[in-house]
Amino acid sequence: MVKAFLSLGSNKGDKKEYLTKAINLIAQHRQIKLIKTASFYQTNPVGYLEQDLFLNTVIEVETGLKPRELLKEINEIEQQLGRDRNIRWGPRTVDIDILTYDQEMIDEEDLTIPHREMKKRGFVLIPLLEIAPDFSFPSGEEGKEILYNLSEEKGCLGVEKVI
C-alpha cells in the first residue's frame, strides 16, 4: 500500500453532497483506504470564471492500485456522479485529481504526478497542509514554503474554510 493525496472539487448542485458521495465511493473501494479528510473550503473558480464558487477538499488515502489504475477508478467515480467535461475548467458535479502518489514523479500526456498545478493553488495546498502539515514534494520542496510564497493573485484569494 502506498500513500496518495487526492483533491476533490464541486460547484454544481449540492456541492457538499457530491463531495461526500465521492469520498464515500473512494472509501468503499476494496483497494483504497481513506486515512484523512480535510475541511471543505469555498473557493473562487479558476480559468473559466463565469460559474459558481467551488467547494474543495483534499483526502489522504492508502492504495494498492498503481497510478493509472487509481486514475481509472477516480474517473469512473466522476462519471458515476455526473461529471461533464464539455468546458475546460467549467462547472462540474465533482472533479477528483491525484495530487501525489507516494514519492513518484510521472509526466505523461494524461497523467502528471505531482499534479502540475498544485503548487499554484491555495485551494489545494491549504487543505493538504491541514491534514499533512509536514508535507514535502518529491522534489524536496516543503508545502508550507510553497504556500507561504503563493500570492493572492495565484490562488489564495477567496479560499475560505466553511465546513
C-alpha positions in Angstrom: 0.0 0.0 0.0 1.2 3.5 -0.9 0.1 6.9 0.3 -1.6 9.2 -2.1 -3.3 12.6 -1.8 -6.4 13.4 -3.9 -8.1 16.7 -4.4 -11.8 17.0 -4.8 -13.9 19.9 -6.0 -17.6 20.6 -6.9 -19.5 23.7 -8.0 -22.8 22.2 -9.3 -25.9 21.2 -7.4 -25.5 20.2 -3.8 -21.7 20.6 -3.6 -21.2 19.2 -0.1 -23.4 16.2 -1.1 -21.3 15.5 -4.2 -18.0 15.7 -2.3 -19.4 13.5 0.4 -20.6 10.9 -2.1 -17.3 10.9 -3.9 -15.3 10.5 -0.7 -17.6 7.6 0.4 -17.3 5.9 -3.0 -13.5 6.2 -2.8 -13.5 4.8 0.8 -15.7 1.9 -0.3 -13.2 0.7 -2.9 -11.6 -2.5 -1.8 -8.1 -1.4 -2.7 -8.3 2.1 -1.3 -8.3 3.0 2.4 -9.4 6.5 3.4 -6.9 7.9 6.0 -7.8 11.6 6.5 -10.2 14.2 5.1 -9.6 17.9 5.2 -12.2 20.5 5.9 -14.2 21.8 3.0 -13.1 25.2 1.6 -15.2 27.5 -0.6 -13.1 28.9 -3.4 -13.2 31.1 -6.5 -13.3 29.4 -9.9 -10.1 29.1 -11.9 -9.8 29.6 -15.7 -13.4 29.8 -16.6 -14.8 32.4 -14.3 -18.5 32.6 -15.3 -19.6 29.9 -12.8 -20.5 29.3 -9.2 -17.9 29.2 -6.4 -16.3 25.8 -5.7 -16.2 23.6 -2.6 -12.9 21.9 -2.4 -11.1 19.4 -0.1 -8.2 17.0 0.0 -8.1 13.5 1.2 -5.2 11.2 2.1 -5.6 7.5 1.1 -3.5 4.4 1.1 -3.9 2.2 -2.0 -2.7 -0.9 -3.6 -3.6 0.4 -7.0 -0.9 1.6 -9.5 -1.2 5.3 -10.5 -3.0 4.6 -13.8 -5.4 2.2 -12.0 -6.2 4.9 -9.4 -6.8 7.4 -12.2 -9.2 5.0 -13.9 -11.1 4.4 -10.6 -11.5 8.1 -9.8 -12.5 8.9 -13.4 -15.3 6.2 -13.0 -16.4 7.8 -9.8 -16.6 11.2 -11.5 -18.7 9.7 -14.3 -21.0 7.9 -11.8 -21.6 11.3 -10.2 -22.4 13.1 -13.5 -19.1 14.7 -14.4 -19.4 16.7 -17.6 -16.1 17.6 -19.4 -17.5 19.8 -22.1 -16.0 23.1 -20.9 -12.3 23.1 -19.8 -12.3 24.3 -16.1 -16.1 24.5 -16.4 -18.8 23.7 -13.9 -18.7 20.2 -12.5 -20.6 18.0 -10.1 -17.2 16.6 -9.0 -13.6 16.8 -10.0 -11.1 14.4 -8.5 -7.3 14.8 -9.1 -4.4 12.7 -8.0 -2.0 15.2 -6.3 0.7 12.8 -5.2 1.3 9.1 -5.3 4.0 8.1 -2.8 7.1 9.9 -3.9 6.6 9.1 -7.6 7.1 11.6 -10.4 5.2 10.9 -13.6 5.0 13.2 -16.6 2.7 11.8 -19.3 0.1 13.3 -21.5 -2.9 12.3 -19.4 -1.2 11.7 -16.0 1.2 14.1 -14.2 2.2 13.4 -10.6 2.6 15.5 -8.6 -0.3 17.4 -10.1 1.2 20.1 -12.4 -0.9 23.0 -11.0 -1.0 22.1 -7.3 1.9 24.5 -6.3 -0.1 27.4 -7.8 -3.4 26.6 -6.0 -4.1 27.7 -2.5 -7.4 25.7 -2.6 -5.2 22.6 -2.9 -2.3 23.5 -0.6 -4.4 24.8 2.3 -6.5 21.6 2.8 -3.5 19.4 2.0 -1.4 21.1 4.7 -4.4 20.9 7.1 -4.2 17.1 7.0 -0.4 16.8 6.3 1.3 19.8 7.9 4.8 18.4 7.2 4.1 17.6 3.5 7.0 17.8 1.1 7.0 17.4 -2.6 9.0 14.5 -4.2 11.5 17.3 -5.3 12.1 18.1 -1.6 10.2 21.4 -1.6 8.2 22.0 1.6 4.5 22.5 1.1 4.4 25.2 3.8 7.1 27.2 2.0 5.3 27.0 -1.4 2.0 28.2 0.3 3.8 31.0 2.1 5.2 32.2 -1.2 1.9 31.9 -3.0 0.4 35.4 -3.6 -3.4 36.1 -3.6 -3.3 36.5 -7.3 -2.0 33.0 -7.7 -4.6 31.0 -5.8 -5.2 32.1 -2.2 -7.8 34.8 -2.8 -11.2 33.5 -1.8 -10.1 30.3 -0.1 -12.5 30.2 2.9 -13.0 27.3 5.3 -16.7 26.5 5.5 -17.1 23.0 6.9 
